[in-house]
Amino acid sequence: MELEILRAIQQIACPALDAFFIFATLLGETLPVVAVIAFVYWLIDREAGERIAFSLMLSLGINCLIKNVFRLPRPIGEDGIRSLRVETATGYSFPSGHTQNAATLYTSLALWLKRRWVWAAAAALSLLVAFSRLYLGVHYPKDVLVGLLLGMILSLCAARLHRRFPNRTRLYVLFALLLLPPLLLVGDADFYKFYGLVCGMALAYPLERRYVRFQTPASTVRSGALRIVLGLILLLVSKLVLGFALPEMLWFQCLTYFVISFEAFFICPLLFVQLKI
């Protein structure tokens, strides 16, 4: 039944739609997610950026756990299914990580901004990413449906947890401790990367609050632009250097993402304060 749905969707395929849906699927990938968090956290509203980041980390953790519990294959290679951009289709199929990322990010933005048009845009973008995964032939309908639901539900849960823990250090440390047993049991590379992000944020938060306390919004357009450029360059350089210098082992991948997260939430704000931007 699900394969028939995919085949029916792919009957509309053409080069123009291929390009459109390849672009659409990018809205649920790492680069735009990082860019949105950086923009909000560094430039607009530190508290909101932190909350959105936590929502995505919670969502990523649940997604990794479910994928490794069910271990369902993708439709790639099935008869009559044409799969595009398969380099983004790593790991198991259920639930869709792209769809869940998109639903989490855009729902979190809507919860923060509380505007009807933002809610409408969040729903439209989440559905667009979900449909793109079907059009590209890398997920089944149940994958994207559950990804959508989880993304929305976990965004609400994360926002509530953020409100109920004024001392966020406890929340982030507790989150990291709860994730340690499944991390050791699962042995999944994506889970180790995600765990590094969580631990980096858990360490960065109390240090930033005590020693930096940088201010948002940015004072001028120029300072905001400098924050974005310098911050993203630092993160990119760190990713490249650590990826080249460290071996491809799970704990070293965890360390790489720990450093990147720590830089994003502590080193970059410290740099902004020291440079007075």
VENRA-V137188 format. One record per residue. N is the residue number from 1. NEAR is the number of other ideal C-beta (glycine too) atoms within 10 Angstrom. Layout:
BEGIN
n->N near->NEAR
n->N near->NEAR
END
This chain:
BEGIN
n->1 near->6
n->2 near->14
n->3 near->14
n->4 near->9
n->5 near->12
n->6 near->22
n->7 near->16
n->8 near->10
n->9 near->15
n->10 near->18
n->11 near->6
n->12 near->8
n->13 near->15
n->14 near->8
n->15 near->7
n->16 near->8
n->17 near->14
n->18 near->15
n->19 near->10
n->20 near->14
n->21 near->21
n->22 near->15
n->23 near->11
n->24 near->21
n->25 near->25
n->26 near->16
n->27 near->20
n->28 near->29
n->29 near->16
n->30 near->10
n->31 near->10
n->32 near->14
n->33 near->19
n->34 near->17
n->35 near->12
n->36 near->19
n->37 near->21
n->38 near->19
n->39 near->16
n->40 near->23
n->41 near->25
n->42 near->24
n->43 near->20
n->44 near->14
n->45 near->15
n->46 near->20
n->47 near->13
n->48 near->19
n->49 near->22
n->50 near->21
n->51 near->23
n->52 near->27
n->53 near->25
n->54 near->23
n->55 near->27
n->56 near->25
n->57 near->24
n->58 near->19
n->59 near->28
n->60 near->23
n->61 near->21
n->62 near->18
n->63 near->28
n->64 near->25
n->65 near->17
n->66 near->18
n->67 near->22
n->68 near->17
n->69 near->12
n->70 near->12
n->71 near->11
n->72 near->14
n->73 near->11
n->74 near->22
n->75 near->21
n->76 near->15
n->77 near->10
n->78 near->16
n->79 near->7
n->80 near->11
n->81 near->15
n->82 near->14
n->83 near->17
n->84 near->18
n->85 near->18
n->86 near->13
n->87 near->6
n->88 near->17
n->89 near->21
n->90 near->11
n->91 near->15
n->92 near->19
n->93 near->21
n->94 near->20
n->95 near->26
n->96 near->32
n->97 near->25
n->98 near->27
n->99 near->31
n->100 near->30
n->101 near->24
n->102 near->31
n->103 near->30
n->104 near->31
n->105 near->26
n->106 near->26
n->107 near->27
n->108 near->29
n->109 near->21
n->110 near->21
n->111 near->20
n->112 near->20
n->113 near->14
n->114 near->8
n->115 near->11
n->116 near->8
n->117 near->9
n->118 near->16
n->119 near->16
n->120 near->11
n->121 near->15
n->122 near->23
n->123 near->16
n->124 near->11
n->125 near->18
n->126 near->27
n->127 near->16
n->128 near->18
n->129 near->29
n->130 near->27
n->131 near->17
n->132 near->27
n->133 near->29
n->134 near->23
n->135 near->23
n->136 near->26
n->137 near->25
n->138 near->25
n->139 near->29
n->140 near->25
n->141 near->18
n->142 near->14
n->143 near->27
n->144 near->26
n->145 near->15
n->146 near->19
n->147 near->30
n->148 near->23
n->149 near->14
n->150 near->20
n->151 near->31
n->152 near->22
n->153 near->15
n->154 near->24
n->155 near->27
n->156 near->13
n->157 near->14
n->158 near->24
n->159 near->18
n->160 near->10
n->161 near->17
n->162 near->18
n->163 near->9
n->164 near->8
n->165 near->15
n->166 near->8
n->167 near->11
n->168 near->20
n->169 near->14
n->170 near->12
n->171 near->18
n->172 near->23
n->173 near->17
n->174 near->13
n->175 near->20
n->176 near->18
n->177 near->10
n->178 near->12
n->179 near->21
n->180 near->11
n->181 near->9
n->182 near->16
n->183 near->21
n->184 near->9
n->185 near->11
n->186 near->18
n->187 near->10
n->188 near->19
n->189 near->16
n->190 near->17
n->191 near->26
n->192 near->22
n->193 near->18
n->194 near->23
n->195 near->27
n->196 near->22
n->197 near->22
n->198 near->26
n->199 near->22
n->200 near->25
n->201 near->24
n->202 near->24
n->203 near->19
n->204 near->24
n->205 near->20
n->206 near->16
n->207 near->16
n->208 near->22
n->209 near->14
n->210 near->8
n->211 near->11
n->212 near->19
n->213 near->10
n->214 near->19
n->215 near->11
n->216 near->19
n->217 near->13
n->218 near->19
n->219 near->11
n->220 near->10
n->221 near->9
n->222 near->10
n->223 near->16
n->224 near->19
n->225 near->13
n->226 near->16
n->227 near->24
n->228 near->17
n->229 near->10
n->230 near->16
n->231 near->22
n->232 near->18
n->233 near->10
n->234 near->16
n->235 near->19
n->236 near->12
n->237 near->11
n->238 near->17
n->239 near->15
n->240 near->10
n->241 near->12
n->242 near->17
n->243 near->12
n->244 near->7
n->245 near->9
n->246 near->14
n->247 near->7
n->248 near->8
n->249 near->11
n->250 near->15
n->251 near->13
n->252 near->15
n->253 near->21
n->254 near->22
n->255 near->17
n->256 near->21
n->257 near->20
n->258 near->24
n->259 near->19
n->260 near->22
n->261 near->23
n->262 near->22
n->263 near->21
n->264 near->26
n->265 near->26
n->266 near->22
n->267 near->20
n->268 near->25
n->269 near->25
n->270 near->16
n->271 near->18
n->272 near->23
n->273 near->15
n->274 near->10
n->275 near->11
n->276 near->7
n->277 near->17
END
